[in-house]
Amino acid sequence: MKLDSLISMASQNDRKTVAVAAAEDAEVLEAVAHAVNLELADFLLYGNKEEIERMIAAKHPELANSKGVKIISAPNNNTAAEMAVKAVKNKEANVVMKGNIPTAAILKAVLNKEYGLRSGGVLSHVAVFEVAGYDRFTIITDAAMNIAPDLEQKAQIIKNAVKVAHSIGIELPKVAPLAAVEVINPAMQATVDAASLTMMNKRGQIPGCIVDGPLALDIAVSQLAAEHKGIKSEVAGRADILLVPAIEVGNVLYKSLIYFANAKVGAIIAGAKAPIVLTSRADTAESKLYSLALALCSASK
């Protein structure tokens, strides 16, 4: 499957509005320009109005008179984040997008008890990869939010990822809780948690998916490796979602796919009352567009 299909899916849904915090960012504005051209969404751009207008005039003059783009002045980044989150809270927008602003600042606004987007659950990072040679998406979670999740947090992280998978047409995603081995070893907490998550799924506590683990990465994604090791499982070799045991694992796996495999990616923060596009400053405009499309698909469910 190709990430371009997310753009097609998003364009077929009811048109949504995206609130961008600190929109004075070249890559973000390029993604906005592509999205407007594709008629994916309307945009509320919060930040330094003069700078945003200058950047639009220089690179994307077509946005200056677009009915789908509104620029709103904000005196600083914190206020821009607050205004963007409040726009979603007040149902003036459906998605929050991070611009040229520190991640901590946007998350502080999202988690604000008064006007934020808390849902009572765990927020987690969900990344959808297009990897050359694979006929399906590879979803990795959590590579950016939860440092060392416990069992209950892992269950919530799976639920968040499953909702995202459903929103992009994966009706019954197969989830592999990753570990270094396929056997339960009390000295390796990842294997114990994986076995518990598998049982929780079988008892209906984690619905809408199939969970089976612990599985090592090769067994999770390669049917040949699974056959060689004699692992029989509905998930082995066919995993849609890879649940990593800790943030270091997710971060390394995420960046390895990008830098070694030239994989394409779209990612969001799930688990809040609305999807959050929380891309890195190093992400390309293409990646930000895919992340935006993923958020729009998720917001439609």
N, C-alpha and C positions, 0 to 999 in steps of 0.2 A: 504494500500500500504506500501511496505517496502523500506527503504532507500537503501537496497542492489540493488534495481532495478535501482537506479541512476548509480551505478557502471556498470551495464549491458548496460544501455543507452550510457554511456560515451565510453565504449569499442567498441560500434558499429559505433561511429562517426569517422570521419577522425582524425588521430592521431595529437594531439596538443602538444605544448611545454609550460612548466610552468617555469617562472622565479622566483626563491625564493630569497628573500632578507634576508641576515644574516642567512644562512642555518645551522649554528652550533647549532642546537636544537634537542634534542633526539626524541621528539614526532614528529616533522616535518620530520626528517630523517626516522623514522619508517613508517610514512604515505607515504613518497617517495618510500621507499623500497616495500611497498605493491602495490603501483600504478605501479611501474616498473614491478613487478612480474605479475601483471594483464594486463600488456601492455596497460595501460590507456593513458600514456603520456611520453614525454621526458622531461628532467629537466636541467635547467641551475642553478647551485647552486653558489650564490654570497656570499662572506664573507671571514672569516679567513681560508684560504685554508688548512693550516697545521692542524688546529683544526677540520675542516670538514673531512679531510682525516683520522685523528686519530679516530674520532667517527665512521666513516664508517668501518674502519679496525676492530674496537672493536666489533661492533654490526651487521653491514651489509656488510660483505666482498664481497658479490655478486655484490654490486654496484661499487666496485673499477674498475672493467673491463667492466662495462656495457656501450654499445654504446649509450644508451639513457640518460646517465648522464655525464654532463660536469661541472667541478668545476672551478670557476673563482675567482681569488684573489681580494679582496677589502680591503683597509686599515682600514675602519671603517664602522659603521652601516649606516651613512648617504650616503656614497659613494655606499655601497651595494644596498641601496634603489634606488638611482639614476640610477645605472646600470641596475637593474631589470626592472624599469619603462621604461628606454630607450630601452631595448630589446623588449618590447611590442610595444613601439612607432615606432621602426624601423622594426616591423613585423618579428623579430627573435623569438618572443614568443607570446602566445595568452592569457596567464593568469598571473597575479601577485599574488605571495603568500608571506604572512608575516612569517618570521622566528623568531629568537631570537632578536627582535627589538621592540622598543616602537611603539605603534600605531601611535602616532603623527608624528614620523619620516617617516613612510611609506606613510602616508596621505599627508605629506608635499611634498614628491616627486610626488605622484599621481596628486596633484593639482598644481604643478609647471607650470607657464604660458608658459615657453619656451619648455620644453620637456615632460610635464605631459600628463595625459589622460582625461583632462576635455572634457565634451561633451556639455556643456552649460546648462545642467539640474541639478537636485538635486541628490546627491549621497545618497543612503539609504541602510540600513541593511535589508536583506531578509533571514529569517530563516525557513527552511523546517523541520517540526517535524514528526517523526513517534511515535504516541501515542498508547499504548496498548489499545485494545478495539475499536479503530476507523478504519473504512475501507478506509480511505482517508488520504492524507497528511494534516497537519495543518500548514499554512504559516503565520508567525507573522512578522509584519513590523510596526514601525521601533524601534528596541530595543537597538540601539547602536550609532546612528549617529546624528539624528535631535532631539534637545532637546524639543522644543515646536513648531512644524511646524504649519504654517498658512494654510489657505484653499488651496492656489495655491501649496504650498509645499506638502500638503497631496495628492493632485491630482497627482503630479509627483511621489510621493512615491507609490501610487497605480499603476501607469503605469509601474514603475520599477518592482514591484512584479508580475504584470500580465505577463510581458515579461519572467520572470523567470518561472512562472507557465506554460506558453506555451512551454517553452523549455523542460519541463519534462512531457509533454503529457497532461496537463490539458487545454483543448481546449477553454473552456468558463468558467473561474474561477468565483466563486461567492464571492463577497467581502462584508464583514461586517464592516462598520465603528463603532467601539465600543464606548459605553457611559454607564452611569449608569442606564439609563432608555430608553424606546422606544418612548417617546414623545418629541417633540421639546420644549425646555425650554430656553428662551432667557438668563436666568441667567447661563446656562450651555453651554459654547461655543462648546463643543464637539458635542452636539445634533444639534446645528445650522449648524456646518460644515458638519456633517453627512448628513443632509437633502440637503444641497447644493451639495454635492458630488453625491448624488443619482440623483438629477435633471441634473447635468452635464453629468452623464453617460447616462441618457435617451435622452439627446440632442446630443449625439455623441462626447462630449468633452473628455470622458474617454472611449475609445473603447476597444473591445476585452474581455469584462467581463460584469458581472451583479453586480451593486452596489445597496445595499439597507440598509438604516439606518436612524436614530440611532437604534442600537441593543445592549442590554446587552449581556455579554459573554454567559450566559446560553441559551438565546434565539438564539444566533448565531450558537451554536454547538449542541444543543439538540432539536430534533423534538418534544419530549415529553414536554419539557418546553414551546416550542412555542405553542403547542396545548393547554396546560393548561392556558396559558395567552391569547389565542385567537388571536395570531399573525399570520396573513396570509401573506406570503412573499416567493418569489423564493429563497431567501437567508437563511431565518430563519431555523435553524437546519441543514443546509447543507453548511455552509460557508467553502470555501477553504482558503480564505485570511482574516486574522483579522488585520484590521488597527487600531492601538492603538492611542489614542489622544495625548500622550506625552511619553517621553522616560522612565519616571519612571514606567509607566504602562507596557510598553513593556519589560523593564528589569526584573521587578518582575514576569511577566507572563512567560517569557523565562526561568528564573531560577527555578520557581515553577515547570514547566513541567519536567525539568531535575532532580531536587532534590526530589520532592514529587512523581512524576509519573514515574520516571526512563525512561523518553522519550529519544529517540535518535534524533540527530539533525545534519544537515549540513547547513552552512550559508555562505553567500557571501555579499560583497558590490556591489550593482548594480547601474547603472546610469552613469558610466564612459565609456570610449571607449572600455574597456575590463573588464571582471569580476575580482574582487579582493578577494582573500581568506584571510580574516582578523580575524583569530581565536584568542582566548584567550590562554594565557600560561597554564591556568587550563584545557583547552580542552584536551580530550584524543586523542590518535593517530587515533582511530576509527572515532571520530567526525571530525578530520582534513581530513581523507580520504573521508568521505561523503561530506565535504565542497569542497574538490578538485573535486570530481565527479560532484557535482552541478555546479561548475564553468566551468568545461569542457562541460557540457551539454549546459549551457548558452552561452558559447563562440561559440557554433556551430550554433546558431540562429542569 
